[in-house]
Amino acid sequence: MTTAALPPFRTAVRHGGVGQVPLPHPDERHALRRIDWAATSSAAFYRSLEAALDPAPVSGRPDPLHNPYTPGAGRRPPELAGREIPLRRFDLLLDRVAHGRPDRSVLLTGPRGVGKTVLLDTFRSMASGRMWGTGGFETRPGHSLRRPIATAVHTALRELAPRHRAPERADHALGVLKSFVLASPAPAAGAGRGAVPRRRPVVDAVAVRGQADSGDLETDLADLFTAAASVATDLGVGICLLADELHDASHDDLSALCAACHRMARSGAPLVVVAAGLPDLPRALSTAKGYADRLFQHLGLGPLDRAATEHALVAPARARGVAFTPEALDELYRATGGHPFLVQSCGRAAWDLAEGATIRRADARAAVAEVKDEIGLHGDAPAPSRPASVAGAGRRPGARHGPADSPPGAHTAS
């Protein structure tokens, strides 16, 4: 009878005696070396672990199935490069609130495609990791903020309420929320014809009369924030509400939001708003309320610098056994100017076009040309900060171009 060949063993000292442990296969040893054991966060460690478990192309052309780059609307890149300052400042904000020192809310601004939505999602994950109540919404042109904010606050309270030792306190906050929702003005006759009506959040509570039910958004929003923050205070945590595309809000709604945030700042309540929008958002907020510039920590996002661009390109590829030549990196940085959406787009195209496990200048040039064609098909306007090699791509004579803050691919979200 034949027996299968046994794997090599090494002697290992175990608790209770000495035993034999199979040596890892050479492929397994290679995978272990690709894990970032010194990662500064569990998220970074698990991303490197996932990359290590993927089959890495060691010869031949890279497999498009394992292309790590993620251009698109609000899609998190494999490496969140060049955003260390916003992440560090938001982490400090969470620490300050945990120690009873509430801080200002946060304002993220920048042209489309620089990663505002990605940072909002990251901030929400960071707050959830601290057991905060979180809720998010996206502003829609021509729509009041009342219902989106009510939905976000409802989500945050549902996260906190099960942990509260005094259910009546959480029920009271939900009752205030119910009053806030019911105070929504009825839509005008004939308004929104053909549009799908937005549903009110279903709040399983008894409305509290006299709070958040005046019909005036500025007054009602301050009452709602105060009631919600009281639940977070009881639990020793905070509430984080995240608003995307806030530049689409009306003047009156921005005024009401600023007034509610001002009330939270004056009372020291642990409720912060993280808002994202285009570069003209700070001016719109200051027009709505003169003190708005003192309510928010303003974090402007723009293109990545050279080091961050290279890291965003090289790190995901290296984890899968693919390398870039210095000339290819030069070409990609010159073409993209560090614009995050373009970096991901060109990285993805270069991976798919590469003939071998090393991406060379010719591959980078072909990738840039392919991205130019893609931009041209949509007739989108470039951001003024981008180099002409991509910024001028695909412009049709006489075509109308978007505003200066639009990135390539206006179909993509920030």
Salt bridges, closest charged atoms under 4 A:
ASP27 OD2 - HIS25 ND1 3.81
ASP54 OD2 - ARG320 NH2 3.87
ASP63 OD2 - HIS66 NE2 3.91
GLU79 OE1 - HIS311 NE2 3.30
ASP91 OD1 - ARG130 NH2 2.71
ASP95 OD1 - ARG130 NH1 2.85
ASP103 OD2 - ARG96 NE 3.30
GLU218 OE2 - LYS289 NZ 3.62
ASP220 OD2 - ARG146 NH2 3.08
ASP223 OD1 - ARG263 NH1 3.31
ASP234 OD2 - HIS164 NE2 2.81
ASP234 OD2 - ARG169 NE 2.87
GLU245 OE2 - ARG112 NH1 3.09
GLU245 OE1 - HIS247 NE2 2.96
ASP248 OD2 - HIS247 NE2 3.83
ASP252 OD1 - HIS251 ND1 3.59
ASP293 OD1 - ARG294 NE 3.96
GLU310 OE2 - ARG306 NE 2.71
ASP330 OD1 - ARG306 NH2 2.23
GLU331 OE2 - ARG334 NH2 2.80
GLU331 OE1 - ARG365 NE 3.57
ASP380 OD2 - HIS411 ND1 3.63
